[in-house]
Amino acid sequence: MNYTQISKTMSRRDFLKLGGAALAALMLPNMPVHAAPEDYEEFFEAPASLGRVAAWSQVVRRAPSPTAERVGLLARNEVIPLHASVWGEAPWPSNPVWYKTKGGFVHSGYVQPVENNPSSEVMKYVPKPGAWGQICVPVAKARAAIDSEYVAWNLYYGTVYRFIKAVRDEDGTWWYQLQEGLSQTPSLYIPASSIRYIPPEELAPISPGCSDKWIHISIEDQLLTCYEGEQAVFKHRIASGLWGEMSTPHGEFRILYKRHTRRMKGEFAGDEYDLPGVPFTNYFTWSGVAIHGTYWHNDYGRRHSHGCVNLPPESAKWVFRWTEPRINYHEYTREAEPEEGTLVVVT
């Protein structure tokens, strides 16, 4: 293996080719990649039919430019239609993608692509230790009891939880009680329609038994590439750690342990965070640095995190299925044996 030869520095144009619809979609060899046109303001398909505002507010502008006239203001968790994506004027060099929505254009960086696909299937009997599920509506309302009027948590599209029990209220509505992803003990309830069941086959290993898997993470290019030997099998833009103490560490590591989901909570340099249901986590340091899915931004190609490597949830799921060690469907955590975990090279 010679990762220094394989992972040569990308040009800015090559870097942008991994943007567009690929910012929110899995990128595999046979899937299309939208290239940046020579002229901006060219439209292409939006990554989803809807978008959830993931920041405290976002400005709608008359044209896809940070200097265009302001025509509206969107509040946090507001759900908007995404009519198209467009290459516009980048507010920062790594992300020139805007979304056309009702009334104008909003930059993609803090708009999470979502769908509103309530589940019509209810698992009335949930076998122990439970089943994995993924939020399938823009925002699911979690409550301490099925008859409570108080919303304890907003749970966001793409986040993952184990549900352990189904109960029915007086109106005939089914609810699931959640566990991992929020708490390691039975906790809140959400309407069963808000979460879709993830069957075991959806989490089946990819290329099991392949002995020469490794991952290259380029901080300069903000790019993650999965290799089998010298063959790249997956690429996606990332958002790595910020600078200083929050930077993603450089060096050679191995996947140490994996979790289907994790509530990430803490405080770093005065920045507090509490993020339930972080999906498909692959830890490669004992200090908690991981490759995982992200829902609090949609801005891949520049640094964002406290050290972790951010990917969209579907891309994180691919990496989770592909990396070693393999994790059993019913396990919450799987720790790797010595030298078992997939090699991770960060440069």
Residue pairs with C-beta under 8 A, 6 or more apart in sequence:
1 212
1 214
1 227
1 229
1 230
2 230
3 214
3 216
3 227
3 345
3 347
6 216
6 225
6 227
6 230
6 232
7 216
7 218
7 225
7 347
9 218
9 220
9 221
10 218
10 221
10 223
12 93
13 36
15 94
15 221
15 222
15 223
15 237
15 301
16 35
16 36
16 96
17 33
17 34
17 35
17 36
18 27
18 33
18 223
18 235
18 236
18 237
18 301
19 34
19 36
19 95
19 96
19 97
19 237
19 300
19 301
20 33
20 34
20 35
20 36
20 44
20 85
20 87
20 97
21 32
21 34
21 44
21 45
21 46
21 47
21 85
22 33
22 34
22 236
22 237
23 47
23 95
23 97
23 108
23 237
23 298
23 300
23 301
23 312
24 47
24 48
24 113
24 298
24 312
24 314
25 31
25 47
25 312
25 314
25 315
26 236
26 314
26 315
26 318
27 33
27 234
27 235
27 236
27 315
28 233
28 234
28 318
29 233
34 44
36 87
36 96
37 87
40 64
40 87
40 88
40 89
40 96
41 63
41 64
41 86
41 87
41 88
42 86
42 87
43 84
43 85
43 86
43 100
44 84
44 85
44 86
44 87
45 84
45 85
46 82
46 83
46 84
46 85
46 99
46 100
46 113
47 82
47 85
47 113
48 82
48 113
48 114
48 115
49 81
49 82
49 115
49 116
50 79
50 80
50 81
50 82
50 113
50 114
50 115
50 116
50 138
51 79
51 80
51 81
51 82
51 99
51 101
51 106
51 111
51 112
51 113
51 114
52 77
52 78
52 79
52 111
52 112
52 114
52 138
52 139
52 156
52 157
53 74
53 75
53 76
53 77
53 78
53 79
53 80
53 110
53 111
54 76
54 110
54 111
54 112
54 295
54 296
54 297
54 298
55 76
55 110
55 297
56 75
56 76
57 73
57 74
57 75
57 76
58 73
58 74
58 106
58 107
58 110
58 111
59 70
59 72
59 73
59 74
59 106
60 70
60 71
60 72
60 73
60 74
60 101
60 103
60 104
60 105
60 106
61 68
61 69
61 70
61 71
61 104
61 105
61 106
62 68
62 69
62 70
62 71
62 104
62 105
63 69
63 88
63 104
63 105
64 86
64 87
64 88
64 89
64 98
64 100
64 105
64 107
65 88
65 89
66 89
66 91
66 107
67 89
68 105
71 103
71 104
72 103
72 104
74 80
74 106
77 138
77 139
77 154
79 114
79 116
79 138
79 139
80 99
80 101
80 102
80 106
80 111
81 101
81 102
82 99
82 100
82 101
82 111
82 113
83 99
83 100
83 101
83 102
84 99
84 100
85 97
85 98
85 99
85 100
85 108
86 97
86 98
86 99
86 100
86 105
87 96
87 97
87 98
88 96
88 97
88 98
88 105
88 107
89 96
90 96
91 107
91 109
92 302
94 222
94 299
94 301
94 302
95 107
95 108
95 109
95 299
95 300
95 301
95 302
97 107
97 108
98 105
98 106
98 107
98 108
99 105
99 106
99 107
99 108
99 111
108 298
108 299
109 297
109 298
109 299
110 297
110 298
110 299
111 298
112 156
112 157
112 158
112 295
112 296
112 297
112 298
113 298
114 137
114 138
114 157
114 158
115 136
115 138
115 157
116 137
116 138
117 136
117 137
117 196
118 136
118 137
118 193
118 194
119 136
119 192
119 193
119 194
119 195
119 196
119 197
120 193
121 196
121 197
122 166
122 174
122 192
123 131
123 163
123 166
123 176
123 192
123 197
124 166
124 174
125 166
126 163
126 164
126 165
126 166
126 176
128 164
129 162
129 164
129 330
130 162
130 163
130 164
130 165
130 179
130 330
131 162
131 163
131 197
131 198
132 160
132 161
132 162
132 197
132 198
132 203
132 260
132 261
132 329
133 160
133 161
133 162
133 163
133 176
133 195
133 196
133 197
133 198
134 158
134 159
134 160
134 195
134 196
134 198
134 279
134 313
135 155
135 156
135 157
135 158
135 159
135 160
135 161
135 194
135 195
135 277
136 157
136 194
136 195
136 196
137 157
137 193
137 194
138 156
138 157
139 154
139 155
139 156
139 157
140 154
140 155
140 156
140 190
140 191
140 194
140 195
141 151
141 153
141 154
141 155
141 190
141 191
141 194
142 151
142 152
142 153
142 154
142 155
142 178
142 182
142 188
142 189
142 190
143 150
143 151
143 152
143 188
143 189
143 190
144 150
144 152
144 188
144 189
145 189
146 167
146 169
146 173
146 175
146 189
147 169
147 170
152 188
153 182
153 188
153 276
155 161
155 190
155 194
155 276
155 277
156 277
156 295
157 295
158 279
158 293
158 295
158 312
158 313
158 314
159 181
159 261
159 276
159 277
159 278
159 279
159 295
159 313
160 181
160 198
160 260
160 261
160 277
160 278
160 279
160 280
160 293
160 313
161 178
161 179
161 180
161 181
161 182
161 195
161 261
161 276
161 277
162 178
162 179
162 180
162 181
162 260
162 261
162 332
163 176
163 177
163 178
163 179
163 195
164 176
164 177
164 178
164 179
164 186
165 176
165 177
165 186
166 174
166 175
166 176
166 177
166 192
167 174
167 175
167 177
167 189
168 174
168 175
169 175
173 191
173 192
174 191
174 192
174 193
175 189
175 190
175 191
175 192
176 189
176 190
176 191
176 192
176 195
177 186
177 187
177 188
177 189
178 186
178 187
178 188
178 189
178 190
179 185
179 186
179 187
180 259
180 260
180 261
180 332
181 261
181 262
181 263
181 276
181 277
181 278
182 188
182 263
182 276
182 277
183 263
184 332
200 329
203 260
203 317
203 320
203 321
203 329
204 321
205 321
205 322
205 326
206 318
206 321
206 322
207 213
207 228
207 233
207 322
208 326
210 228
212 227
212 228
212 229
213 226
213 227
213 228
213 322
213 323
213 324
213 342
213 343
214 226
214 227
214 342
214 343
214 344
214 345
215 224
215 225
215 226
215 227
215 291
215 319
215 323
215 342
215 343
215 344
215 345
216 224
216 225
216 227
216 345
216 347
217 223
217 224
217 238
217 240
217 248
217 309
217 344
217 345
217 346
217 347
218 224
218 225
218 347
219 240
219 247
219 248
219 250
219 303
219 346
219 347
220 347
222 237
222 238
222 239
222 240
222 300
222 301
222 302
222 303
223 235
223 236
223 237
223 238
224 234
224 235
224 236
224 237
224 238
224 291
224 309
224 311
224 319
225 232
225 234
225 235
226 232
226 233
226 234
226 235
226 319
226 322
227 233
233 322
234 315
234 318
234 319
234 322
236 300
236 311
236 312
236 315
237 300
237 301
238 300
238 301
238 309
238 310
238 311
239 294
239 297
239 299
239 300
239 301
239 302
239 303
239 304
239 305
239 309
239 310
240 247
240 248
240 303
240 304
240 305
240 308
240 309
240 310
241 247
241 248
241 289
241 303
241 305
241 306
241 307
241 308
241 309
242 303
242 304
242 305
242 306
243 303
245 268
245 269
246 268
246 269
246 305
246 306
246 307
247 303
247 307
248 289
248 305
248 307
248 308
248 309
248 346
249 285
249 289
249 307
249 346
250 346
250 347
251 345
251 346
252 343
252 344
252 345
252 346
253 284
253 285
253 343
253 344
253 345
253 346
254 284
254 336
254 339
254 340
254 341
254 342
254 343
254 344
255 282
255 283
255 284
255 323
255 324
255 325
255 336
255 341
255 342
255 344
256 283
256 284
256 285
256 286
256 335
256 336
256 341
257 283
257 333
257 334
257 335
257 336
258 281
258 282
258 283
258 320
258 323
258 325
258 327
258 333
258 334
259 281
259 283
259 332
259 333
259 334
260 279
260 280
260 281
260 320
260 327
260 331
260 332
261 277
261 278
261 279
261 280
261 281
262 278
262 281
262 290
262 292
263 274
263 275
263 276
263 277
263 278
264 273
264 274
264 275
264 278
265 273
265 274
265 275
266 272
266 273
266 306
267 273
268 306
271 306
273 306
275 296
278 292
278 293
278 294
279 292
279 293
279 313
279 316
279 317
280 292
280 293
280 313
280 316
280 317
280 319
280 320
281 290
281 291
281 292
281 316
281 320
282 290
282 291
282 292
282 316
282 319
282 320
282 323
283 289
283 290
284 290
284 291
284 341
284 344
287 307
288 307
288 308
289 307
289 308
289 309
290 308
290 309
291 308
291 309
291 311
291 316
291 319
291 344
292 308
292 309
292 310
292 311
292 316
293 310
293 311
293 312
293 313
293 314
293 315
293 316
293 317
294 310
294 311
294 312
294 313
294 316
295 313
297 304
297 310
298 312
300 310
300 311
300 312
304 310
311 319
320 327
322 342
323 341
323 342
324 336
324 340
324 341
324 342
325 334
325 335
325 336
325 337
325 340
325 341
326 334
327 334
328 334
